[in-house]
Amino acid sequence: MKCRRCRQEAEVALPSHTTGFCRECFFLYFRRQIERAIKKHGMFGPQDKILVALSGGKDSLALMYELADQGYDVTGLHVYLGIGRSSEQARHLVESFCAKHGFKLMIADMPAEGLAIPEVKECISRPICSVCGKIKRHYFNRIALEHGFTALATGHNLDDEVARLFANTLRWDAAYLSDQGPTLSEDSGFARKVKPLYRLTEFETAAYSFLRGIDYGVDPCPYSSGASFTSHKALWETLEEKSPGSKIHFYDGFLKSGRKAFQSLERESGVELSPCGECGSPTSGEICGVCLVRRRVQARRQNQSETEIEP
């Protein structure tokens, strides 16, 4: 296969675009997809101070590298979850990556915050993935606001967004469908959230990271086994193989035709938010969900301590 742009030998084949690129032309394609996403949705500009959520995976590291390469003012944020070897490896990858390229990095240490995920898991009855996600979003938003960042960028790719949209559509979850999209504007108590990789697939971010020599984590979280999100991705991968371009057509179609309808529904039934009594984050109750989880962890620790000292 020849490169679509320069006619040299292609290194990356993209079936969804019925084309392929050599290394340098693929880098240009990758850059232009991100530039297109940023411009189309007004994500941020040269004057913005951007916080990039870094998990240690291919997507977030590729995003950080590319935004820095485009000249944006970026700082990485890694939420250390305290899940044994998995979290240690992720933290090491992020720290090594940022040190190698001279990127600014912040670490939010969940064990130090009283929210180590293994402890949280023992205190809840629902799936840990949803609670872990809530905790990470809480600290992404809180740190972005406290440190004056004007945008919070995450490495969600097209596969992530399609799987999420598919799951929300299966449930007809109007609340989640109303804020699904590449950009979520800043609001009282919430930072602006953006997803510059939404036009790029997992394969494309993996290819970019490999060709750039970015060392990234590949092991799944030990708690993620059986998650529906993974099966939804697999279904869409099968559909994409049979009908290339299905993912981007489905997602773009929702942005053009569906999102506004759900946003209007949600405005009509919106819940009034107020600051959490403990941390100040927006919540529909007196205490936010993350602070309630922290209370449960503290209570469990106290109960264990009392049991240990009993004669």
N, C-alpha and C positions, 0 to 999 in steps of 0.2 A: 504493500500500500504506500502511496505517495502522500506527502504532506499537502493538505488542501491549499495552504497559503504559499509555500515556497517551492513545492514539488520535489523536495528532498525526501529521503526515506523517512517514513513516519515511525515514531516510537510509541505513540498513544492512539489507539483506535477508539472512536466514540460512536457506537451504533445508533444512539438516540439522535445524533446529528448526521448520520450516514457519512461520516468523514473521519479523518485522522490527522495528527499533527506531529511534526518533529519536536524535539525538546524545547527549543527556543520559541517556536510558534505556539506550542501548548502553553508555555508560561504567559505569552501574550494573550491567548484566548482566556486563560484563567483570570488574568488581571482585568480584562474587559468585561467579563461576566460580573465581577465584583463592582467595577466602576459603574456598570449599567444599573445594578441593584441599588447602589448608593444614590445615584442621580435620580432614578425613577421614583424612589420613595423618600427622598430628602433626608437620608439617614443622618448625615453629619457633613461638616466641611473642614477646611484646613485650620480653622480657628478653634475647633472643638478639642476637648480633652477626653480621650476615649479610654474606658476601662474594658479590657478584654478578659472574659472568663476563660481560664486555662485549666483543662482537665488532665492534660497529658496525652490526650488522644490526637489523632492525625488532623481532625477538623480545626480544633481550637489553635493548635500550634501553627498550622498552615495559615490560618486567618491572621494571627499575630504577625507572622513573618511578612505576609503580603501587605498588610496595612502599613507596617513600618517601612517596607520597601517603597510604598507609594508616598511616603513622607508624612504620614499622620502621627500625631502625638499620642502614643499608646503606652499603657501600663498594664501589665498582666496581673490577674488576681486568681490565686489558687485556693480553693476551699479544701483544706486537709480534713478528711473524714474520720481518720483513725481506724480504718478497717484493715488492720494488720499489714501483711506483705503487700496487698493490693494498693493501699494508700501510700505506703512507703515508696513503692516503685513509681507511682504517679507523681508524687512530690519530687522525687529525685529527677525524673525526666523533665519536669517543668523548670526546676532550679538550674539544671545543666543547660537546658535550651536557652534560658534567659541570660545565663552567665556567658555562654558562648557568643551570643549575638549582642550583648550589651543592653538588653532590654530591662526596663524597670519592672520590679515584681513585688507584689504584696501577698502575704499568706494569712488566711483566716483559719485559725486552729480550732476545730470543733471540740476536741477533748478539753482544751483549755476553756472553752465556752460552756462546758457542761453538757455537750451534745455529741459525744462520740457515738457514731452510728451503731456499733454493736450494743451499747447500753440502751440507746433509743429503741432498738429492735425488741429488747426484752420488756419494754414498757408499753407497747402498743399492741392492738389486736388486728389492725389493718395491715396491708402490704407495706413493707419498709420502703419500697421504691418511691411511693407517693410522698411519704413523710420526708425522706432524704431530699427529694426534689424541692419540697417546700422549704426546707432548711437552707439549701443552696441558694434558691431564689431570694430568700429573705436577706442573706448576707451579701449577695451580689448587689441588691438594691440599696441596702443600708450603707455599705461601704462606698458605693458610687455617690450617694447623696452627701455623706459625711465628709468626703474628700474632694468635693467640688467637681466631679466628672460630669460632663454634659451629655455623655452617651455611654450605655452599657452594651457592648457587642458580645454575642455568643456565637459559637461555631456550628449552629444548627444548619445542616445541609438539606438539599431537596428531599432526600430519602426520609430524613427526620420529619420534615414538615408535612410530607404526603402521608406518612404513617399516622401522625397526630391528627391531621385533618380527617383521614379515613376513620379513625377511632371515634372522634367527636361526632362525625356524621352518622356512624352506626348507632350512636346513642341519641342523636339529635340534641346534643348538649348546646343549647343556645348561648349560655354564658361563655363557654370556651370558644365556640365558633365566632362569637362577636369580637374577640381580641386575637384571633388567629391571623397572622400576617407577618411580613418582614419587619414592620415597624410598629411599635406601640409608643405613642406620644407620652411625654412627661405629664404627670398630673400631680395633684397635691399629695405628697408623700411617696411618689413613684418617679424613678428616673426614666429617661427615654431608653427604650430597649430596641436593639436593631439586630438583624440577622443577615449580614452581607453575603453569606455563602448560599442563600436559599435557591439560587439558580444552578448550583453545582452539586453533582451526586457524590456519594461516598467513594465511588471508584475514582472520580476526578480529584477529590482531595487526597486520596491515598496515592495516586500517581504523582500529584504535585509534591507531596511530602517526600516520596521516594526519590524523585528526580532532584529535589533540593537538598537531599541528604539529611532530612530532619528525622531524628530518632524519636519514635513515638510508641506509646503503649498499645498493645493489641489484646491483652488478656481482659475478658469481661469481668465486671464486678461479681464477686462470689455470691451476692444476694440476688442477682438478676435472673437466675434460672427460671424459665417458665413465664417470663413477662410477655403479655399480649403484644406489646410494642414490637418485639422481635418477630413474632409470627406475622404481623401486619406488613412488616418490611419484606418478609419472604414472599408473601402473596403478591406484593407490588413488583418485586423483582421478576417473578414469573410472568406477570402481565407485560412488563417492559420488554422482556425478551421476545414475546410474541407480537407486541405492538410498540416498537420503539417510539419514544416521545410521549407515552401515556402519562408519565409522572408530571412533567412540566405543563402539559395541556390541562390535566386535572387541577393542578394547583393554581395556574394562571386563570383558569375558568372561574374558580372560586373567588379569587381576588377581584375579578372584573364583574361578576354577576351575583355572588352570594354573600359576600362579607357585609355589604351595606345593609342588607335586609336583616341580618342577625344583630348588627349594631343598633339599629332602630328598635328592635324588640327588647334588647337589653337595656337601652336607655329608659324605656317605659317601665321596666320592672327592676330598675337599679336599686342596689342596697346602699344605704348611707354608711360611709366609713368614718371612723374617728381614731385618734391616736391610741395605741396600746398603752395601758397604764404602767407597763414596766419598761418597754423599750422605745415607745413612741412611734412604732411602725403602724401604718394604716390597718385597721381591722374592723369587722362588723360587730365585734363584742367588746367587752371591757379589756380582755387580755388576748393577744394574738395567739395563733396556733403554735408558733415556735416557742413562745414563752411558756405556754401550757405544757408542751413536751418537756421543756427544761425542768419544770416543776415536778413532773412525773419521775424524771431521772434522779433528781435530788431526793425525792421521797423514797425511791427504791434504795438509793445509797444509804439513807438514814435507817431504813428498816433492816438492811443487811448489817449495818454497824451495830445496831441494838441487839440483833440476834447473836452476833459474834461475842459480845461482852456478857451475855447472860450466863449465869453459873450452871 
